[in-house]
Amino acid sequence: MNQSRAMLATIPLAAALFLTSACKERKIISIDGSSTVGPISMAVAEDFQHANGNVKVTVGISGTGGGFKKFCNGETDISDASRPIKKEEVEACKTKAIEYVELPVAYDGLAVLVSPQNDWVKELTTEQLKKIFTSENPAKTWKEVNPAWPDAAIKIFAPGKDSGTHDYFVEEILGKKKQMRPDASFSESDNVLVTGISGEKNSIGFFGLAYFENNKDKLKLVPIVNPKTKAAVLPSVDTVKSGEYAPLSRPLFIYVSTKAAAKEEVKAYIDFYLTNGAKLSAQVGYIALPDGVYTKAKSRFASLQTGSVFQMEGHEGKTIEQVFN
C-alpha cells in the first residue's frame, strides 16, 4: 500500500481494539456484488487488512443483482450495490431470514460514451437516449436519432442485466418495467465495454463515471441535457454532487447482514469503511458523500437499523441527506 494512503486511513477505535485482540485464527469477511462499488470496497479492504493482519477480506464482482442473490442466500457478509435493493430481493432475503443494514458509501455518475471518432454527437437529451436504447421501436441508425447525423447503424454496448448500473439506466431513462433493446452487446466487464465502444466508430454505451476517468484517452464523454434546466451537462465531481448532472447521478451502497454484523471483525471493517470511505472513494475516482451522511450511516449501523429507506414511500426527488434523515 502506498504511503499516502496509509497516512490518510485513520484506524478508528473499534478497529484498534480489534487489532489488539488475541485471534490465532485468521478471520474472513466475504463481499460480493457491484463492479461499480467493488473498487471502493477493495481500497478499504487493502488498508483495513494492512492494519488488521488477522483478517482477510474477499471482494467478488458478480454485479449488483448477482451479489444480492448470494447475499440473500446467506453466502456473503456484505453486498456491494450500485442501486437500492429491489422488492423481489427484499422478499428473497426474508425467505432466508436474512436481515440487513443499508449503508450509503459514495456518489457516482453514469457516463454516456461514444467513440473518439464520432464527430457528430455534441450532446444528447434523455429522449434521444431513450430512442437509442429502448426495446420498443429503437433507432437503428444515427440518422433516426437526428436527421443531420450519419445514416449508419448504431452499435450498443451496455452493462449486463445483473448490473445495478444497467438497472439504474433503464429505470431513469427508459422507465420502470421497460427493457433495453436485445441487440445490444452486454457485458459485466467494464473493460469489455471500453474495448467495444472505443473500437466502433458508430458505437455508444455507458458505465460508471469513475471507470471513464481511467480510460478517458480511449473514449469520448457525452454531455446530457438536464430535463429541468435544459442545460447540457458533463458528469464531474461537482455536477454529480450538486445534482446538475441529472438524471444519471446516484448514491452507491453496501448492505451488511445482521448476522455478520455480530462479528467483531465485521464491526471493525464497517467502522473503518465509514470513517475512511470519503477519502478512499475519492482516491479511486468516486465522489464522497456529505460528512453528515457518513455520521448517520455510522449511527444506523451501530443501532442495527434494518431494512431499506428506499423501499419506503416519499423518498423520490429527495437528496441522499434528506432520505437518510
C-alpha positions as CSV (number, residue, x, y, z in Angstrom):
1,M,0.0,0.0,0.0
2,N,1.4,3.4,-0.8
3,Q,2.5,5.8,2.0
4,S,-0.1,8.5,1.2
5,R,-3.0,6.0,1.6
6,A,-1.5,4.8,4.9
7,M,-1.4,8.4,6.2
8,L,-5.0,9.0,5.1
9,A,-6.5,6.0,6.7
10,T,-7.0,6.6,10.4
11,I,-7.7,3.5,12.4
12,P,-10.9,4.1,14.4
13,L,-11.4,2.8,18.0
14,A,-13.3,-0.3,17.1
15,A,-10.6,-1.4,14.6
16,A,-7.8,-0.5,17.1
17,L,-9.5,-2.6,19.8
18,F,-10.0,-5.5,17.4
19,L,-6.3,-5.3,16.3
20,T,-5.2,-5.9,19.9
21,S,-7.5,-8.9,20.4
22,A,-5.7,-12.3,20.5
23,C,-7.0,-14.2,17.5
24,K,-4.9,-17.1,16.3
25,E,-7.3,-18.0,13.5
26,R,-7.5,-15.7,10.5
27,K,-11.0,-14.3,10.1
28,I,-12.6,-13.9,6.7
29,I,-15.1,-11.2,5.6
30,S,-16.9,-12.1,2.3
31,I,-18.1,-9.4,0.0
32,D,-19.7,-9.6,-3.5
33,G,-21.8,-7.6,-5.8
34,S,-21.4,-4.4,-7.9
35,S,-18.5,-3.9,-10.2
36,T,-19.0,-0.1,-9.6
37,V,-18.8,-0.3,-5.8
38,G,-16.1,-3.1,-5.9
39,P,-13.1,-0.7,-6.3
40,I,-14.2,1.3,-3.2
41,S,-14.6,-1.9,-1.1
42,M,-11.2,-3.2,-2.4
43,A,-9.5,0.0,-1.4
44,V,-11.0,-0.1,2.0
45,A,-10.1,-3.8,2.3
46,E,-6.5,-3.2,1.4
47,D,-6.0,-0.5,4.1
48,F,-8.0,-2.4,6.7
49,Q,-6.0,-5.7,6.1
50,H,-2.8,-3.7,6.4
51,A,-3.9,-2.7,9.9
52,N,-5.5,-6.0,10.8
53,G,-3.3,-8.8,9.7
54,N,-5.5,-11.5,11.2
55,V,-8.4,-10.6,8.8
56,K,-8.8,-11.5,5.1
57,V,-11.4,-9.5,3.1
58,T,-12.5,-11.1,-0.1
59,V,-14.3,-8.8,-2.7
60,G,-16.1,-10.5,-5.6
61,I,-17.7,-8.8,-8.6
62,S,-20.7,-10.6,-9.9
63,G,-22.9,-7.5,-10.4
64,T,-25.4,-5.9,-8.1
65,G,-28.1,-8.5,-8.9
66,G,-25.7,-11.4,-8.7
67,G,-24.4,-10.1,-5.4
68,F,-27.9,-9.9,-3.9
69,K,-28.6,-13.5,-5.0
70,K,-25.6,-14.7,-2.9
71,F,-26.3,-12.3,0.0
72,C,-29.9,-13.2,0.3
73,N,-28.9,-16.9,0.2
74,G,-26.6,-16.3,3.2
75,E,-23.4,-16.8,1.2
76,T,-21.8,-13.4,1.9
77,D,-21.4,-11.0,4.8
78,I,-21.7,-7.8,2.8
79,S,-23.3,-7.0,-0.6
80,D,-21.9,-4.1,-2.8
81,A,-24.8,-2.4,-4.7
82,S,-24.9,0.4,-7.3
83,R,-28.7,0.8,-6.7
84,P,-31.0,0.2,-3.7
85,I,-32.2,-3.3,-3.1
86,K,-35.3,-4.3,-5.1
87,K,-38.6,-5.6,-3.7
88,E,-38.1,-9.1,-5.0
89,E,-34.6,-9.1,-3.4
90,V,-36.1,-7.9,-0.1
91,E,-38.5,-10.9,-0.4
92,A,-35.7,-13.3,-1.2
93,C,-33.8,-12.2,1.9
94,K,-37.0,-12.5,4.0
95,T,-37.4,-16.1,2.8
96,K,-33.9,-17.0,4.1
97,A,-34.4,-14.9,7.3
98,I,-31.5,-12.5,6.2
99,E,-31.8,-9.1,7.8
100,Y,-29.5,-6.3,6.8
101,V,-28.4,-2.7,7.3
102,E,-28.4,-0.4,4.3
103,L,-25.4,2.0,4.2
104,P,-24.7,4.6,1.6
105,V,-20.9,5.0,0.9
106,A,-20.4,7.3,-2.1
107,Y,-21.8,9.1,-5.1
108,D,-21.3,8.1,-8.8
109,G,-22.5,9.4,-12.1
110,L,-23.3,7.3,-15.2
111,A,-21.1,8.3,-18.1
112,V,-22.6,8.1,-21.6
113,L,-19.8,7.4,-24.1
114,V,-19.1,7.3,-27.8
115,S,-16.0,6.5,-29.9
116,P,-13.5,9.4,-30.2
117,Q,-14.1,9.0,-34.0
118,N,-17.6,10.2,-33.5
119,D,-17.6,13.9,-34.5
120,W,-21.4,14.5,-34.7
121,V,-22.7,13.8,-31.2
122,K,-22.1,17.0,-29.2
123,E,-24.8,16.3,-26.5
124,L,-27.9,14.0,-26.0
125,T,-31.3,14.5,-24.4
126,T,-32.9,11.9,-22.3
127,E,-35.5,11.4,-25.1
128,Q,-32.7,10.7,-27.6
129,L,-31.1,8.2,-25.2
130,K,-34.5,6.5,-24.8
131,K,-34.9,6.3,-28.6
132,I,-31.4,4.7,-28.9
133,F,-31.6,2.2,-26.0
134,T,-35.3,1.2,-25.8
135,S,-36.5,-2.2,-26.9
136,E,-39.7,-0.6,-28.2
137,N,-39.1,0.5,-31.8
138,P,-35.5,1.7,-31.2
139,A,-33.5,3.9,-33.6
140,K,-31.4,1.6,-35.9
141,T,-29.3,4.4,-37.3
142,W,-27.9,7.7,-36.0
143,K,-29.9,9.5,-38.7
144,E,-33.1,8.2,-37.0
145,V,-32.0,10.0,-33.8
146,N,-31.1,13.3,-35.6
147,P,-31.7,13.8,-39.4
148,A,-28.3,15.7,-39.5
149,W,-26.4,12.7,-38.3
150,P,-25.0,9.8,-40.4
151,D,-27.2,7.0,-41.9
152,A,-25.0,4.4,-40.1
153,A,-26.1,1.5,-37.8
154,I,-25.8,2.3,-34.1
155,K,-23.7,-0.2,-32.1
156,I,-24.9,-0.5,-28.5
157,F,-22.6,-1.6,-25.6
158,A,-24.1,-1.8,-22.1
159,P,-23.6,-3.4,-18.7
160,G,-25.2,-6.8,-18.2
161,K,-28.6,-7.4,-16.7
162,D,-27.2,-8.4,-13.3
163,S,-25.6,-5.0,-13.1
164,G,-27.0,-2.2,-10.9
165,T,-25.7,0.2,-13.5
166,H,-27.9,-1.4,-16.1
167,D,-30.9,-1.3,-13.8
168,Y,-30.4,2.3,-12.9
169,F,-30.0,3.4,-16.5
170,V,-33.2,1.5,-17.6
171,E,-35.3,2.9,-14.7
172,E,-34.1,6.5,-15.2
173,I,-34.0,6.7,-19.0
174,L,-36.4,4.0,-20.3
175,G,-38.8,3.9,-17.4
176,K,-39.9,1.3,-14.8
177,K,-40.7,-2.2,-16.2
178,K,-39.1,-1.3,-19.5
179,Q,-36.3,-3.2,-21.2
180,M,-33.2,-2.4,-23.2
181,R,-33.0,-3.4,-26.8
182,P,-32.0,-7.0,-27.1
183,D,-29.4,-6.4,-29.9
184,A,-27.1,-4.6,-27.6
185,S,-23.8,-6.1,-26.6
186,F,-24.0,-6.8,-22.9
187,S,-21.1,-7.4,-20.5
188,E,-20.5,-7.4,-16.8
189,S,-16.9,-6.3,-17.5
190,D,-16.2,-2.6,-17.9
191,N,-13.0,-3.5,-19.8
192,V,-15.1,-5.2,-22.4
193,L,-17.3,-2.2,-22.8
194,V,-14.4,0.2,-23.1
195,T,-12.9,-2.0,-25.9
196,G,-16.3,-2.3,-27.7
197,I,-17.1,1.5,-27.6
198,S,-13.6,2.6,-28.5
199,G,-13.3,0.2,-31.3
200,E,-16.5,1.0,-33.1
201,K,-17.0,4.4,-34.8
202,N,-20.8,4.2,-34.6
203,S,-20.9,2.9,-31.0
204,I,-22.5,4.2,-27.9
205,G,-22.5,2.8,-24.3
206,F,-22.5,3.7,-20.7
207,F,-20.9,2.8,-17.3
208,G,-19.8,4.4,-14.1
209,L,-18.0,7.8,-14.3
210,A,-15.1,6.5,-12.3
211,Y,-14.2,3.9,-14.9
212,F,-14.3,6.6,-17.6
213,E,-11.7,8.6,-15.6
214,N,-9.3,5.6,-16.0
215,N,-10.0,5.3,-19.8
216,K,-10.6,8.9,-20.9
217,D,-7.9,8.7,-23.6
218,K,-9.9,5.9,-25.4
219,L,-13.4,7.4,-25.2
220,K,-15.5,10.5,-25.8
221,L,-17.7,11.7,-22.9
222,V,-21.2,13.0,-24.0
223,P,-22.9,15.9,-22.2
224,I,-26.5,15.0,-21.2
225,V,-29.3,17.6,-21.2
226,N,-30.8,18.1,-17.8
227,P,-34.6,17.7,-18.3
228,K,-35.4,20.5,-15.9
229,T,-32.7,23.2,-16.6
230,K,-32.4,22.2,-20.4
231,A,-28.6,22.7,-20.0
232,A,-26.2,20.1,-21.4
233,V,-24.0,18.9,-18.5
234,L,-20.9,16.8,-18.4
235,P,-20.6,14.5,-15.4
236,S,-17.9,15.5,-12.9
237,V,-17.3,15.6,-9.1
238,D,-19.0,19.0,-8.9
239,T,-22.0,18.3,-11.2
240,V,-22.8,15.0,-9.7
241,K,-22.6,16.3,-6.1
242,S,-24.7,19.4,-6.9
243,G,-27.4,17.4,-8.8
244,E,-26.8,19.3,-12.0
245,Y,-26.0,16.1,-13.8
246,A,-29.5,14.7,-13.8
247,P,-30.9,12.1,-14.0
248,L,-27.8,10.0,-14.2
249,S,-26.3,10.7,-10.7
250,R,-26.8,8.1,-8.0
251,P,-25.7,7.0,-4.5
252,L,-23.8,3.8,-4.0
253,F,-24.4,1.3,-1.1
254,I,-23.2,-1.6,0.9
255,Y,-25.6,-4.0,2.7
256,V,-24.4,-5.7,5.8
257,S,-26.3,-8.8,7.2
258,T,-27.1,-8.5,10.9
259,K,-25.6,-12.0,11.4
260,A,-22.3,-10.8,10.0
261,A,-22.6,-7.5,12.0
262,A,-22.4,-9.5,15.2
263,K,-18.8,-10.5,14.4
264,E,-16.1,-8.2,15.8
265,E,-14.1,-8.2,12.6
266,V,-17.1,-7.1,10.5
267,K,-17.9,-4.3,13.1
268,A,-14.3,-3.2,12.8
269,Y,-14.4,-3.3,9.0
270,I,-17.6,-1.3,8.7
271,D,-16.3,1.3,11.2
272,F,-13.2,1.6,9.2
273,Y,-15.2,1.8,5.9
274,L,-17.4,4.7,7.2
275,T,-14.5,6.5,8.8
276,N,-12.2,6.4,5.7
277,G,-14.8,5.9,2.9
278,A,-14.8,9.5,1.9
279,K,-11.1,9.7,1.4
280,L,-10.7,6.3,-0.2
281,S,-13.7,6.8,-2.5
282,A,-12.1,9.9,-3.9
283,Q,-8.8,8.1,-4.4
284,V,-10.4,5.5,-6.7
285,G,-12.4,8.1,-8.6
286,Y,-15.8,8.3,-6.8
287,I,-17.4,11.2,-5.1
288,A,-17.6,11.5,-1.3
289,L,-21.0,11.9,0.4
290,P,-21.5,14.8,2.8
291,D,-20.0,14.2,6.2
292,G,-23.4,14.1,7.9
293,V,-24.4,11.1,5.8
294,Y,-21.4,9.1,7.0
295,T,-22.3,10.1,10.6
296,K,-25.9,9.0,10.0
297,A,-24.7,5.7,8.5
298,K,-22.5,5.0,11.5
299,S,-25.4,5.6,13.8
300,R,-27.6,3.3,11.6
301,F,-25.1,0.5,11.8
302,A,-24.4,0.9,15.5
303,S,-28.1,0.6,16.3
304,L,-28.6,-2.2,13.6
305,Q,-31.4,-0.2,11.9
306,T,-32.5,-2.8,9.4
307,G,-34.4,-2.5,6.1
308,S,-34.1,-0.1,3.2
309,V,-35.2,3.5,3.3
310,F,-35.5,3.4,-0.5
311,Q,-38.4,0.9,-0.1
312,M,-40.4,3.5,1.9
313,E,-42.8,5.9,0.4
314,G,-41.8,9.5,-0.2
315,H,-38.1,9.3,-1.0
316,E,-38.4,10.3,-4.6
317,G,-36.8,13.6,-5.6
318,K,-35.0,14.0,-2.3
319,T,-31.3,14.3,-1.7
320,I,-29.4,11.4,0.0
321,E,-29.1,13.6,3.1
322,Q,-32.9,14.1,3.2
323,V,-33.6,10.4,2.6
324,F,-31.3,9.2,5.4
325,N,-32.6,11.8,7.9
